[in-house]
Amino acid sequence: MDFWSEKYLNMMMSGGNQKFLDFLLQHEEYSPEMTIKEKYHTRAAHLWRDKLSVESKGEVWNESLSPAMNVPLFVHQKVQKNSDSNFFNNRIEGFGSLREEWNNRIFPEASSSFTRGWNILSSAAVRFASVAGEKISQTSQELNDNVLVPTTQRIRESTLGCQ
């Protein structure tokens, strides 16, 4: 993920695995035997998403008024797991996942390209500032050695000669 919006930062701070599990345990449709995919597609999971979304805006959430109450209850069916199943088919599409939002973006590459370009530019600026600092230090030392010190000595000599 290349960026975090304030909304998703608030959702991440309000959520968490343990809080989600505690929430699921309060709902009868949840079963510990559920796969990750099943768990994240229950009514309880939809309610949790709605709760995080509402509370991340600083509003008070009410479960009975949540639009997620219209999601049908999930009925868990025990299925024998196939050891050959592809692990990536069961990846989490849970809270904080921006998959749908990213798919809907017109230029998803633009953000990462901009970030990479900005990093290159800032690195070059740091190098430039470092070289410039060294040049300024060198020039001021030369100015001191070749102009200020001799001028000061001449002024002292001429002043001393007048007395």
Residue frames as a rotation matrix with the C-alpha (Angstrom) as fourth column:
MET 1
0.594 0.804 0.000 0.00
0.804 -0.594 0.000 0.00
0.000 0.000 -1.000 0.00
ASP 2
-0.256 -0.767 0.588 1.56
0.776 -0.526 -0.349 3.28
0.577 0.367 0.730 -1.07
PHE 3
-0.703 0.059 0.709 -0.48
-0.305 -0.925 -0.225 5.61
0.642 -0.375 0.669 1.10
TRP 4
-0.545 0.573 -0.612 -2.76
0.834 0.444 -0.328 5.65
0.083 -0.689 -0.720 4.13
SER 5
-0.211 0.554 0.805 -5.73
0.054 -0.816 0.576 7.96
0.976 0.165 0.142 4.18
GLU 6
-0.712 -0.015 0.702 -6.84
-0.647 -0.376 -0.663 9.39
0.274 -0.926 0.258 7.53
LYS 7
0.366 0.929 0.050 -9.97
-0.907 0.344 0.245 7.22
0.211 -0.135 0.968 7.34
TYR 8
0.620 -0.139 -0.772 -7.97
-0.039 0.977 -0.207 4.00
0.783 0.159 0.601 7.04
LEU 9
-0.583 -0.807 0.093 -5.50
-0.077 -0.059 -0.995 5.06
0.809 -0.587 -0.028 9.74
ASN 10
-0.400 0.527 0.750 -8.42
-0.913 -0.300 -0.275 5.62
0.080 -0.795 0.602 12.11
MET 11
0.662 0.664 -0.346 -9.91
-0.652 0.739 0.171 2.26
0.369 0.112 0.922 11.12
MET 12
0.133 -0.705 -0.697 -6.61
0.121 0.710 -0.694 0.50
0.984 0.008 0.180 11.79
MET 13
-0.787 -0.439 0.435 -6.30
-0.322 -0.309 -0.895 2.17
0.527 -0.844 0.101 15.19
SER 14
-0.104 0.848 0.519 -9.90
-0.994 -0.079 -0.071 1.28
-0.019 -0.524 0.852 16.11
GLY 15
0.726 0.449 -0.521 -9.68
-0.549 0.835 -0.045 -2.30
0.414 0.319 0.852 14.87
GLY 16
-0.370 -0.877 0.305 -7.28
-0.929 0.341 -0.145 -5.15
0.023 -0.337 -0.941 15.33
ASN 17
-0.511 0.100 -0.854 -7.38
-0.282 0.919 0.277 -8.93
0.812 0.382 -0.441 15.22
GLN 18
-0.904 0.143 -0.403 -8.34
0.418 0.493 -0.763 -9.44
0.089 -0.858 -0.506 18.86
LYS 19
-0.638 0.710 -0.298 -11.12
-0.403 -0.638 -0.656 -6.86
-0.656 -0.298 0.693 18.76
PHE 20
-0.310 0.505 -0.805 -12.44
-0.897 0.126 0.424 -8.43
0.315 0.854 0.414 15.55
LEU 21
-0.666 0.022 -0.746 -12.38
0.075 0.996 -0.037 -11.92
0.742 -0.081 -0.665 17.08
ASP 22
-0.900 0.361 -0.244 -14.15
0.238 -0.063 -0.969 -10.67
-0.365 -0.930 -0.029 20.22
PHE 23
-0.435 0.756 -0.489 -16.79
-0.795 -0.578 -0.186 -9.07
-0.423 0.308 0.852 17.99
LEU 24
-0.398 0.249 -0.883 -17.23
-0.628 0.627 0.460 -12.28
0.668 0.738 -0.093 15.98
LEU 25
-0.886 -0.019 -0.464 -17.64
0.265 0.800 -0.538 -14.33
0.381 -0.599 -0.704 19.15
GLN 26
-0.740 0.658 -0.142 -20.67
-0.222 -0.437 -0.872 -12.21
-0.635 -0.613 0.469 20.06
HIS 27
-0.052 0.709 -0.703 -22.46
-0.986 -0.148 -0.076 -13.40
-0.158 0.690 0.707 16.91
GLU 28
0.309 0.304 0.901 -23.99
-0.408 0.898 -0.162 -16.85
-0.859 -0.318 0.402 16.55
GLU 29
0.970 0.125 -0.210 -23.11
-0.240 0.335 -0.911 -17.30
-0.044 0.934 0.355 12.91
TYR 30
0.191 -0.978 -0.086 -19.38
-0.914 -0.145 -0.379 -17.40
0.358 0.151 -0.922 13.72
SER 31
0.997 -0.015 0.080 -17.70
-0.014 0.939 0.344 -20.77
-0.081 -0.344 0.935 14.04
PRO 32
0.337 -0.941 -0.001 -14.02
-0.552 -0.199 0.810 -21.35
-0.763 -0.273 -0.586 14.85
GLU 33
-0.042 -0.330 0.943 -13.92
0.476 0.824 0.309 -23.91
-0.879 0.461 0.123 12.00
MET 34
0.900 0.434 -0.041 -14.61
0.185 -0.465 -0.866 -21.25
-0.395 0.771 -0.499 9.38
THR 35
0.054 -0.860 0.508 -11.98
0.995 0.004 -0.099 -20.54
0.083 0.511 0.856 6.78
ILE 36
-0.648 -0.354 -0.675 -10.59
0.443 -0.896 0.045 -17.04
-0.620 -0.269 0.737 6.65
LYS 37
-0.939 0.312 0.146 -12.62
-0.004 -0.433 0.901 -16.33
0.344 0.846 0.408 3.52
GLU 38
-0.124 0.944 -0.307 -15.83
0.663 0.308 0.682 -17.52
0.738 -0.119 -0.664 5.19
LYS 39
-0.132 0.003 -0.991 -15.10
0.947 -0.293 -0.127 -15.53
-0.291 -0.956 0.036 8.35
TYR 40
-0.791 -0.300 -0.532 -14.66
0.199 -0.950 0.240 -12.30
-0.578 0.084 0.812 6.40
HIS 41
-0.835 0.550 -0.009 -17.91
-0.161 -0.229 0.960 -12.77
0.526 0.803 0.280 4.46
THR 42
-0.450 0.692 -0.565 -20.26
0.885 0.432 -0.174 -13.22
0.124 -0.579 -0.806 7.44
ARG 43
0.518 0.676 0.524 -22.88
0.478 -0.737 0.478 -10.67
0.710 0.003 -0.705 8.46
ALA 44
0.780 -0.272 -0.564 -20.78
0.509 -0.250 0.824 -10.11
-0.365 -0.929 -0.057 11.58
ALA 45
-0.305 -0.942 0.142 -17.79
0.842 -0.197 0.502 -9.17
-0.445 0.273 0.853 9.41
HIS 46
-0.226 0.319 0.920 -19.95
0.675 -0.630 0.384 -6.74
0.703 0.708 -0.073 7.44
LEU 47
0.836 0.540 -0.099 -21.17
0.416 -0.506 0.755 -5.27
0.357 -0.673 -0.648 10.73
TRP 48
0.365 -0.795 -0.485 -17.56
0.712 -0.097 0.695 -4.95
-0.599 -0.599 0.531 11.93
ARG 49
-0.514 -0.540 0.666 -16.58
0.851 -0.418 0.318 -3.09
0.106 0.731 0.674 8.75
ASP 50
0.214 0.694 0.687 -19.54
0.468 -0.690 0.552 -0.74
0.857 0.204 -0.473 9.18
LYS 51
0.852 0.061 -0.520 -18.67
0.520 -0.217 0.826 -0.23
-0.062 -0.974 -0.217 12.86
LEU 52
-0.097 -0.975 -0.201 -15.06
0.827 -0.191 0.529 0.68
-0.554 -0.115 0.825 12.02
SER 53
-0.451 -0.036 0.892 -16.16
0.755 -0.548 0.359 2.99
0.476 0.836 0.274 9.21
VAL 54
0.555 0.756 0.346 -18.65
0.393 -0.605 0.692 4.86
0.733 -0.248 -0.633 11.39
GLU 55
0.827 -0.234 -0.512 -16.40
0.484 -0.169 0.859 5.09
-0.287 -0.957 -0.026 14.45
SER 56
-0.210 -0.956 0.204 -13.39
0.947 -0.147 0.287 6.19
-0.244 0.254 0.936 12.37
LYS 57
-0.236 0.227 0.945 -15.44
0.489 -0.812 0.317 9.29
0.840 0.537 0.081 11.49
GLY 58
-0.975 -0.168 0.147 -15.99
-0.047 -0.487 -0.872 9.99
0.218 -0.857 0.467 15.20
GLU 59
-0.188 0.978 0.090 -19.64
-0.796 -0.206 0.569 8.98
0.575 0.036 0.817 15.04
VAL 60
-0.455 0.145 0.879 -21.54
-0.681 0.580 -0.448 6.59
-0.574 -0.802 -0.165 17.33
TRP 61
-0.717 0.134 -0.684 -22.35
-0.482 0.612 0.627 3.22
0.503 0.779 -0.374 15.76
ASN 62
-0.147 0.741 0.655 -25.61
-0.804 0.297 -0.516 1.35
-0.577 -0.602 0.552 16.43
GLU 63
-0.904 -0.308 0.295 -25.69
-0.131 0.859 0.495 -2.29
-0.406 0.409 -0.817 15.32
SER 64
-0.239 0.898 0.369 -29.47
0.611 0.435 -0.661 -2.46
-0.754 0.068 -0.653 14.95
LEU 65
0.635 0.469 -0.613 -29.44
-0.101 -0.737 -0.668 0.56
-0.766 0.486 -0.421 12.59
SER 66
-0.390 -0.902 -0.185 -26.50
-0.387 -0.022 0.922 -0.68
-0.836 0.431 -0.341 10.51
PRO 67
0.318 0.462 -0.828 -27.15
-0.941 0.051 -0.333 -1.32
-0.112 0.886 0.451 6.81
ALA 68
-0.636 -0.640 -0.431 -25.08
-0.667 0.737 -0.109 -4.49
0.387 0.219 -0.896 7.27
MET 69
-0.525 0.530 0.666 -28.05
-0.419 0.520 -0.744 -5.98
-0.741 -0.670 -0.051 9.15
ASN 70
0.499 0.738 -0.455 -29.54
-0.745 0.097 -0.660 -6.58
-0.443 0.668 0.598 5.66
VAL 71
-0.347 -0.680 -0.646 -26.72
-0.859 0.507 -0.072 -9.01
0.377 0.529 -0.760 4.81
PRO 72
0.661 0.636 -0.399 -28.03
-0.440 0.759 0.480 -12.60
0.608 -0.141 0.781 5.05
LEU 73
0.511 -0.452 0.731 -26.66
-0.685 0.300 0.664 -14.73
-0.520 -0.840 -0.156 7.85
PHE 74
-0.156 -0.672 -0.724 -23.79
-0.894 0.408 -0.185 -16.94
0.420 0.618 -0.664 6.78
VAL 75
0.840 0.380 0.387 -24.39
-0.500 0.818 0.283 -20.66
-0.209 -0.431 0.878 7.11
HIS 76
-0.170 -0.985 -0.011 -21.13
-0.965 0.164 0.206 -22.48
-0.201 0.046 -0.979 7.69
GLN 77
0.926 0.349 -0.145 -20.85
-0.374 0.901 -0.219 -25.84
0.055 0.257 0.965 5.98
LYS 78
0.255 -0.868 0.426 -18.00
-0.408 0.303 0.861 -28.09
-0.877 -0.394 -0.277 6.97
VAL 79
0.914 -0.102 -0.392 -15.93
-0.351 0.282 -0.893 -28.86
0.202 0.954 0.222 3.92
GLN 80
0.661 -0.739 0.131 -12.95
0.530 0.584 0.616 -31.15
-0.531 -0.337 0.777 3.93
LYS 81
0.581 -0.514 -0.632 -9.93
-0.557 -0.816 0.152 -29.09
-0.594 0.264 -0.760 3.14
ASN 82
0.934 -0.324 0.149 -7.95
0.322 0.585 -0.744 -30.09
0.154 0.743 0.651 0.10
SER 83
0.448 -0.835 -0.321 -4.24
0.418 -0.122 0.900 -30.14
-0.790 -0.537 0.295 0.88
ASP 84
-0.362 -0.583 0.728 -3.54
0.908 -0.044 0.416 -29.18
-0.210 0.811 0.545 -2.73
SER 85
0.687 0.709 0.159 -5.61
0.727 -0.665 -0.172 -25.99
-0.016 0.234 -0.972 -2.52
ASN 86
-0.094 -0.703 0.705 -3.89
0.621 -0.595 -0.510 -22.82
0.778 0.390 0.493 -3.54
PHE 87
-0.333 -0.128 -0.934 -2.97
0.921 -0.257 -0.293 -20.83
-0.203 -0.958 0.204 -0.44
PHE 88
-0.972 -0.164 -0.170 -3.45
0.133 -0.974 0.182 -17.52
-0.195 0.154 0.969 -2.22
ASN 89
-0.469 0.874 0.125 -7.11
0.212 -0.026 0.977 -18.24
0.857 0.484 -0.174 -2.98
ASN 90
0.381 0.610 -0.694 -7.78
0.801 0.157 0.578 -17.96
0.461 -0.777 -0.429 0.76
ARG 91
-0.720 -0.693 0.041 -6.00
0.597 -0.648 -0.473 -14.67
0.355 -0.316 0.880 1.31
ILE 92
-0.259 0.604 -0.754 -7.71
0.758 -0.357 -0.546 -12.15
-0.599 -0.713 -0.365 3.54
GLU 93
-0.476 0.226 0.850 -9.90
0.543 -0.685 0.485 -9.54
0.692 0.693 0.203 1.91
GLY 94
0.033 0.531 -0.847 -10.68
0.997 0.047 0.068 -8.03
0.075 -0.846 -0.528 5.27
PHE 95
0.879 0.382 -0.284 -10.65
0.446 -0.871 0.206 -4.68
-0.169 -0.307 -0.936 6.93
GLY 96
0.309 -0.788 -0.533 -8.14
-0.277 -0.610 0.743 -2.20
-0.910 -0.082 -0.406 5.69
SER 97
-0.402 -0.391 0.828 -7.93
0.655 0.508 0.559 -4.08
-0.639 0.767 0.052 2.39
LEU 98
-0.107 0.305 -0.946 -8.20
-0.381 -0.891 -0.245 -1.54
-0.918 0.335 0.212 -0.37
ARG 99
-0.677 -0.241 0.696 -8.51
0.422 0.647 0.635 -4.11
-0.603 0.723 -0.336 -3.16
GLU 100
0.202 0.839 0.505 -11.84
0.956 -0.057 -0.288 -2.75
-0.213 0.541 -0.814 -4.46
GLU 101
0.747 0.058 -0.662 -10.78
0.098 -0.995 0.024 0.85
-0.657 -0.083 -0.749 -4.01
TRP 102
-0.273 -0.936 -0.223 -7.48
-0.261 -0.151 0.954 0.22
-0.926 0.318 -0.203 -5.81
ASN 103
-0.524 0.134 0.841 -9.21
0.726 0.588 0.358 -1.61
-0.447 0.798 -0.405 -8.66
ASN 104
0.509 0.839 0.191 -11.51
0.836 -0.429 -0.342 1.37
-0.205 0.334 -0.920 -9.13
ARG 105
0.239 -0.492 -0.837 -8.71
0.032 -0.858 0.513 3.90
-0.970 -0.149 -0.189 -9.30
ILE 106
0.968 0.165 -0.192 -8.10
-0.162 -0.177 -0.971 5.29
-0.194 0.970 -0.145 -12.76
PHE 107
0.448 -0.881 -0.150 -4.31
-0.358 -0.023 -0.933 5.44
0.819 0.472 -0.326 -12.48
PRO 108
0.998 -0.028 -0.058 -3.14
0.065 0.419 0.906 3.07
-0.001 -0.907 0.420 -9.73
GLU 109
0.331 -0.942 0.050 0.45
0.928 0.316 -0.197 3.27
0.170 0.112 0.979 -10.99
ALA 110
0.356 -0.174 0.918 0.52
0.205 -0.944 -0.258 7.06
0.912 0.280 -0.300 -10.80
SER 111
0.915 0.047 0.400 0.83
-0.360 -0.350 0.865 7.13
0.181 -0.936 -0.303 -7.05
SER 112
0.699 -0.696 0.161 3.79
0.430 0.589 0.684 4.75
-0.571 -0.409 0.712 -6.89
SER 113
0.230 -0.615 0.754 5.47
0.895 -0.170 -0.412 6.47
0.381 0.770 0.511 -9.85
PHE 114
0.591 0.052 0.805 5.04
-0.096 -0.986 0.135 9.84
0.801 -0.157 -0.578 -8.18
THR 115
0.953 -0.222 0.208 6.47
-0.190 0.096 0.977 8.45
-0.237 -0.970 0.050 -4.93
ARG 116
0.464 -0.821 0.332 9.49
0.819 0.541 0.193 6.96
-0.338 0.182 0.923 -6.70
GLY 117
0.227 -0.345 0.911 10.10
0.649 -0.644 -0.406 10.24
0.726 0.683 0.078 -8.56
TRP 118
0.794 0.123 0.595 9.78
-0.301 -0.771 0.561 12.25
0.528 -0.625 -0.575 -5.38
ASN 119
0.854 -0.515 0.075 12.30
0.205 0.466 0.861 9.95
-0.478 -0.720 0.503 -3.63
ILE 120
0.214 -0.795 0.567 14.81
0.974 0.134 -0.180 10.41
0.067 0.592 0.803 -6.46
LEU 121
0.346 -0.014 0.938 14.32
0.267 -0.957 -0.113 14.18
0.899 0.290 -0.327 -6.42
SER 122
0.928 0.032 0.371 14.72
-0.327 -0.409 0.852 14.43
0.179 -0.912 -0.369 -2.65
SER 123
0.645 -0.758 0.098 17.86
0.603 0.583 0.544 12.26
-0.469 -0.291 0.834 -2.73
ALA 124
0.087 -0.600 0.795 19.35
0.875 -0.335 -0.349 14.52
0.476 0.726 0.496 -5.40
ALA 125
0.605 0.202 0.770 18.43
-0.064 -0.952 0.300 17.61
0.794 -0.231 -0.563 -3.37
VAL 126
0.956 -0.289 0.046 20.19
-0.006 0.138 0.990 16.19
-0.293 -0.947 0.130 -0.30
ARG 127
0.297 -0.889 0.350 23.32
0.914 0.371 0.167 15.43
-0.278 0.270 0.922 -2.36
PHE 128
0.197 -0.160 0.967 23.22
0.584 -0.774 -0.247 18.91
0.788 0.613 -0.059 -3.91
ALA 129
0.865 0.186 0.465 22.88
-0.223 -0.688 0.690 20.55
0.449 -0.701 -0.554 -0.48
SER 130
0.784 -0.620 -0.018 25.81
0.373 0.448 0.812 18.52
-0.496 -0.644 0.583 0.84
VAL 131
0.039 -0.776 0.629 28.08
0.996 -0.023 -0.090 19.51
0.084 0.630 0.772 -2.07
ALA 132
0.377 0.170 0.910 26.95
0.278 -0.958 0.064 23.13
0.884 0.229 -0.409 -1.83
GLY 133
0.997 0.001 0.078 27.73
-0.075 -0.261 0.963 23.15
0.022 -0.965 -0.260 1.89
GLU 134
0.428 -0.899 0.090 31.23
0.747 0.408 0.526 21.82
-0.510 -0.158 0.846 1.23
LYS 135
-0.015 -0.403 0.915 31.83
0.864 -0.466 -0.192 24.45
0.504 0.787 0.355 -1.49
ILE 136
0.705 0.330 0.628 30.64
0.012 -0.891 0.455 27.26
0.709 -0.313 -0.632 0.78
SER 137
0.909 -0.407 -0.095 32.93
0.158 0.124 0.980 26.05
-0.387 -0.905 0.177 3.55
GLN 138
0.136 -0.894 0.428 35.88
0.950 0.241 0.201 25.84
-0.282 0.379 0.881 1.15
THR 139
0.140 -0.020 0.990 35.17
0.627 -0.772 -0.104 29.30
0.766 0.636 -0.095 -0.33
SER 140
0.913 0.222 0.343 34.85
-0.099 -0.694 0.713 30.92
0.397 -0.685 -0.612 3.10
GLN 141
0.651 -0.753 -0.098 38.15
0.483 0.311 0.819 29.37
-0.586 -0.580 0.566 4.18
GLU 142
-0.081 -0.670 0.738 39.85
0.990 -0.140 -0.019 30.71
0.116 0.729 0.675 1.02
LEU 143
0.466 0.339 0.817 38.29
0.302 -0.929 0.214 34.15
0.832 0.148 -0.535 1.58
ASN 144
0.994 -0.104 -0.041 39.54
0.014 -0.246 0.969 34.16
-0.111 -0.964 -0.243 5.15
ASP 145
0.381 -0.917 0.121 43.06
0.677 0.365 0.638 33.01
-0.629 -0.161 0.760 4.22
ASN 146
-0.262 -0.553 0.791 43.53
0.964 -0.183 0.192 35.14
0.039 0.813 0.581 1.08
VAL 147
-0.013 0.323 0.946 41.62
0.370 -0.878 0.304 38.34
0.929 0.354 -0.108 1.88
LEU 148
0.836 0.506 0.214 40.64
0.026 -0.426 0.904 38.86
0.549 -0.750 -0.369 5.49
VAL 149
0.683 -0.628 -0.372 43.84
0.639 0.268 0.721 37.74
-0.353 -0.731 0.584 7.23
PRO 150
-0.289 -0.857 0.427 46.20
0.949 -0.314 0.012 39.70
0.124 0.409 0.904 4.88
THR 151
0.083 0.391 0.917 43.98
0.290 -0.890 0.353 42.78
0.954 0.236 -0.187 5.01
THR 152
0.953 0.277 -0.122 43.86
0.173 -0.170 0.970 42.68
0.248 -0.946 -0.210 8.79
GLN 153
0.327 -0.912 -0.247 47.64
0.874 0.192 0.447 42.32
-0.360 -0.361 0.860 8.92
ARG 154
-0.344 -0.439 0.830 48.15
0.773 -0.634 -0.015 45.31
0.533 0.636 0.558 6.57
ILE 155
0.509 0.594 0.623 45.80
0.095 -0.758 0.645 47.44
0.856 -0.268 -0.442 8.63
ARG 156
0.906 -0.213 -0.365 47.67
0.394 0.113 0.912 46.55
-0.153 -0.971 0.186 11.83
GLU 157
-0.020 -0.989 0.143 51.02
0.982 0.007 0.188 47.25
-0.187 0.145 0.972 10.19
SER 158
-0.241 -0.040 0.970 49.91
0.532 -0.841 0.098 50.61
0.811 0.540 0.224 8.84
THR 159
0.782 0.564 0.265 48.33
0.055 -0.486 0.872 51.56
0.620 -0.668 -0.411 12.16
LEU 160
0.711 -0.581 -0.395 51.41
0.621 0.258 0.740 50.52
-0.328 -0.772 0.545 14.05
GLY 161
-0.211 -0.829 0.517 53.61
0.966 -0.258 -0.020 52.47
0.150 0.495 0.856 11.63
CYS 162
0.168 0.365 0.916 51.61
0.300 -0.904 0.306 55.68
0.939 0.223 -0.261 12.26
GLN 163
0.931 0.281 -0.233 52.19
0.288 -0.176 0.941 55.68
0.223 -0.943 -0.245 16.01
